[in-house]
Amino acid sequence: MIRRIQLAPIVLALGLISGSAYAALQGRDLNGSVGSFEAYYDTDLDITWLADANYAMASGYDADGAMTWAAANTWAANLSLVDAVKNITYDNWRLPTVNPVNGTSFNYNFSYNGSTDSGYNVSEQGTAYAGSTGSEMAHLFYNTLNNKSYCDPAFSTASSCSGPQAGSGLTNTGPFTNLQGNYYWSGLEYALDTSNAWVFHFFYNGYQNETDKNTALYALAVSPGDVGAVAAVPEAQTYALMLAGLGLIGWRARRRG
């Protein structure tokens, strides 16, 4: 006789393994080393940031890590990290992207108060598009790392700036290493002038605009999705609940036997 076990208790037991909620950045081991993270999964943006924010220099690819837009794109596209323990190569990398903060179309007008895609406070709390995920680097700077721009969005208008506001600048680099107080390339060309590309300034400015592609700037590498994901380790109380659920499954199976 074929025994059928109801799925509800199984789903219940497995669901208890999920554990507590995570912070916005989750460490990921990409080289098989113990106790170190080479990348961080961003739960808001569903991308994985390389932990070393100047890996082009650290890896010996470039003398100081500052590259033209074309060189930065080439570097990211050809980047690969190898986990010899798991026999996995992570090679799906790109530069961070910029999408409209309003979710529909770019507003190229410059603003101090975060009401457009160009200028200060893009996606900053207290602005029209607070928490917008359109600009990956702006979201990282303002929302994930909780930094402030030179201009206070509460007092800035489209034509003036009240900065420098208290606590402005790159005061929190989070778990990243070698995060430069300078401009970083995005992977997006600037549509109004294709000799330029979108950039973001990580130091006191917190500023997004466009710059000539031939300028030597820094580059962050990101990969779509959760790279190097690991299963969450259940807490003690989670184990107890899980075992209780599995015990219920066994009891139901014996009764139906």
C-alpha positions in Angstrom: 0.0 0.0 0.0 1.3 3.4 -0.9 1.4 5.7 2.1 0.4 9.4 1.5 1.7 11.9 4.0 -0.1 15.3 4.1 2.2 18.1 3.0 0.9 20.8 5.4 3.0 19.6 8.4 6.1 19.3 6.1 5.7 22.8 4.8 5.2 24.0 8.4 8.4 22.3 9.6 10.5 23.6 6.7 9.1 27.1 7.0 10.4 27.2 10.6 13.9 27.0 9.3 13.8 30.4 7.8 14.8 32.2 11.0 14.9 35.9 11.7 14.9 38.8 9.2 18.2 39.9 7.7 19.8 43.3 7.4 20.1 44.9 4.0 23.6 43.5 3.3 24.4 39.8 3.8 28.0 38.5 3.6 28.9 36.1 0.8 31.9 33.9 0.6 33.2 33.6 -3.0 36.6 32.0 -2.6 36.0 29.2 -0.1 37.8 30.9 2.7 36.6 30.6 6.3 35.6 33.8 8.2 35.8 36.3 5.3 33.3 37.7 2.8 34.3 38.7 -0.7 30.8 40.1 -1.5 27.6 41.4 0.0 24.1 40.6 -1.1 21.8 43.7 -1.1 18.3 42.5 -0.2 16.7 45.8 -1.3 18.3 45.8 -4.8 18.6 42.1 -5.3 22.2 42.5 -6.4 25.5 41.4 -5.0 28.2 44.0 -4.4 31.9 43.1 -4.5 33.2 43.8 -1.0 36.4 45.5 -2.2 35.3 48.9 -3.7 38.6 49.3 -5.5 39.2 45.7 -6.5 40.6 46.8 -9.9 43.7 48.1 -8.0 43.7 45.5 -5.3 43.7 42.7 -7.9 46.5 44.3 -9.9 44.3 45.0 -12.9 45.0 48.8 -12.7 47.7 50.8 -10.9 45.3 53.0 -8.9 41.8 51.7 -10.0 40.8 54.9 -11.8 39.8 54.0 -15.3 37.8 55.5 -18.3 34.2 54.4 -18.7 35.1 51.9 -21.4 37.9 50.4 -19.4 35.8 50.1 -16.3 33.0 48.3 -18.3 35.6 45.9 -19.7 37.1 45.3 -16.3 33.7 44.4 -14.8 32.6 42.3 -17.7 35.8 40.2 -17.6 36.0 39.9 -13.8 35.9 36.4 -12.3 36.3 35.1 -8.7 37.0 31.4 -8.2 35.9 29.3 -5.3 38.2 26.3 -5.6 36.6 24.5 -2.7 33.1 24.5 -4.3 34.6 24.5 -7.8 32.5 27.6 -8.7 33.5 30.5 -10.9 31.6 33.8 -10.3 32.0 35.8 -13.5 28.7 37.6 -14.1 29.7 41.1 -13.1 28.8 44.6 -14.3 29.0 48.3 -13.2 26.1 49.6 -11.1 23.1 50.9 -13.1 21.0 54.1 -13.0 17.3 54.0 -13.7 14.8 56.8 -13.2 14.1 57.5 -9.5 10.4 58.1 -10.3 10.2 54.6 -11.9 9.1 55.9 -15.4 11.4 58.5 -17.1 14.5 60.4 -16.4 14.4 64.0 -15.2 17.7 65.5 -16.3 17.2 68.9 -14.6 19.7 69.5 -11.8 18.3 69.7 -8.2 19.6 69.9 -4.7 16.6 68.3 -3.0 16.4 64.9 -4.7 13.5 65.8 -6.9 15.3 64.8 -10.1 17.9 62.2 -11.3 20.7 64.7 -11.4 22.2 66.4 -8.4 22.1 65.8 -4.6 19.9 63.6 -2.4 18.8 61.1 -5.0 16.6 58.6 -3.1 17.5 60.2 0.3 14.9 60.0 3.1 12.6 63.0 3.3 12.7 63.6 -0.4 10.1 63.1 -3.1 11.6 59.7 -4.1 12.8 58.6 -0.8 14.2 55.0 -0.9 14.0 54.8 -4.7 16.0 51.9 -6.0 16.5 53.5 -9.4 20.1 54.5 -8.8 21.9 51.5 -7.2 24.8 53.6 -5.9 22.6 56.4 -4.5 20.5 53.8 -2.7 23.6 52.2 -1.3 25.0 55.6 -0.1 21.8 57.1 1.3 19.6 54.1 2.3 21.8 51.2 3.0 24.8 53.0 4.5 22.7 55.9 5.8 25.0 58.7 4.7 24.1 62.3 4.1 24.8 64.6 1.2 26.4 68.0 1.3 22.9 69.6 0.9 20.2 69.1 3.5 17.1 68.0 1.6 14.8 69.5 4.2 16.0 73.0 3.4 17.2 72.8 -0.2 15.2 74.0 -3.1 15.6 73.4 -6.8 17.9 76.5 -7.0 19.8 76.6 -3.8 21.7 74.5 -1.2 21.8 74.9 2.5 24.9 72.7 3.0 27.2 71.6 4.3 24.7 69.9 6.6 25.9 68.3 9.9 27.2 64.8 9.5 27.5 65.0 5.7 29.8 62.8 3.7 31.0 59.2 3.6 30.7 58.7 7.4 29.7 55.1 7.0 31.4 52.7 4.6 29.7 49.7 6.1 31.5 46.4 5.4 33.2 47.6 2.2 36.9 48.0 1.9 38.7 50.7 -0.2 35.5 52.7 -0.9 37.0 55.8 -2.4 35.8 59.3 -1.5 35.4 60.1 -5.2 33.3 59.5 -8.3 32.3 56.0 -9.4 31.2 55.0 -12.9 27.7 53.6 -13.5 27.2 51.3 -16.5 24.7 53.7 -18.1 25.4 56.1 -20.9 24.0 59.6 -20.5 21.2 59.9 -23.1 21.4 63.6 -23.7 25.1 63.5 -24.5 26.4 60.0 -25.3 30.0 61.1 -24.8 29.1 61.1 -21.1 28.0 58.5 -18.6 26.2 58.7 -15.3 28.4 58.8 -12.2 28.0 59.0 -8.4 30.2 60.8 -5.9 30.7 58.8 -2.6 32.5 61.5 -0.5 30.9 64.7 1.0 28.7 65.4 -2.1 26.4 62.4 -2.3 26.0 63.7 -5.8 24.8 62.0 -9.1 25.5 63.6 -12.5 27.2 62.9 -15.8 30.9 63.0 -16.7 32.9 62.6 -19.9 33.6 58.9 -20.6 37.3 59.6 -21.0 37.7 60.7 -17.4 39.6 58.3 -15.1 37.2 57.4 -12.3 36.7 54.4 -9.9 34.5 51.3 -10.4 32.4 49.1 -8.2 31.5 45.6 -9.4 28.0 44.2 -8.9 26.3 40.9 -10.0 22.6 40.4 -10.5 20.8 38.4 -7.8 22.2 36.6 -4.8 25.7 35.4 -5.7 27.2 32.8 -3.4 24.0 32.4 -1.4 24.2 30.1 1.7 21.5 28.5 3.7 20.6 30.3 6.9 21.7 28.5 10.1 18.6 28.0 12.4 18.7 29.4 15.9 18.2 27.0 18.9 14.5 27.7 19.3 14.1 27.2 15.5 15.7 23.7 15.8 13.2 22.9 18.6 10.2 23.9 16.6 11.5 22.2 13.5 12.0 18.9 15.4 8.5 19.3 16.8 7.1 19.6 13.3 9.1 16.6 12.1 7.8 14.6 15.1 4.3 15.5 14.1 4.9 14.3 10.6 6.2 10.9 11.9 3.2 10.6 14.2 0.8 11.2 11.4 2.6 8.7 9.2 2.5 6.0 11.8 -1.2 6.5 12.3 -1.9 6.2 8.6 0.4 3.1 8.4 
